Amino acid sequence: MGVDISGRKPLNDDGDYFSSNWWSWRPLHMLSEVAIQTKNLKMNTEGWGSNDGKGLRTQKQCELLASALEDVVKVEFNEELSESTDRIQICMGSWVVAGTGQFYHSDIINELNNEYPYGTILHSAVVTKDGTMVESAHSCSLVHIERWIKFLRNCGGFKIW
């Protein structure tokens, strides 16, 4: 299950539909919020965390967000996100064993969440005190971010379903 995002007035096929699972959508949503704050854009992202039809109304808003996202990725994450498969992780309290996608279940999770509080951005796995390499369960690749930007440039506004 995830989010299905429909373009309001798609300019072409790239702006018709965007899909993401929740594990990748949350980092995209957070990056969008960072871009909006960084560029002081007047956009409301309330409701972007649910499937109730919220989004942006106009292509102009989407263009502004797309440009802001490109700047944030280029300026803030240029070294960490250079290859299409490079990933950005947002710590949100859930962890997986690195490279497996299997949830990490341990008493150490509380320590991990204290060391890497909600909203912390990671670019690589961390090693727990029991020697397990873990990653935040919430991550997305550069190519997924680029697809989101491409969608924004072509959607004519959007609704999240």
Steps between C-alpha positions, in 0.01 A plus 500: 500500500617850430410831349360553154540855377300626205582805292216755495574619145785285372712657229611154381533140622773599748247712689207260492586269792763454771508208741701434812485261789470663843859412589626716212223759498572622852859602409373669180235682704763609753741613225216698344435670833870581540505649148186704573649637823844561348355704212230660720224377271142553612373142464295286732607135526237414759330180394790378285543214745162348417303396195229765513551704182728773636786638292585811301246675282705659223786429264672816623511363855632168369772674296609698806516183709687308228764775475529523878545121526771505233684772692473318833628174349783681319607723789422291809554147372729535197770266630264245654260483206711484186409158357142406409502215753629715789241519777396752758364359825269683737498362854142447609535225761500191277816314407592224257805276475718663234459354154218263594190711560425279804385691803753517781349382828715557806505671836757731340233681294434750780872580512507541121201732512666708773826522305322569169181688596197550279595701191871420505634457148740214429679398182640165605442212735594519867645224713313417820677400820415135421688535169195503270505745211163676484335771293194711550197327350403833341721577203491591135750501219619795295321356197170500696557865598573581135177327391308710755657819363419394142141431602476843667623670183225337295193442720306828500448466875432172678282306740623224732271194511 
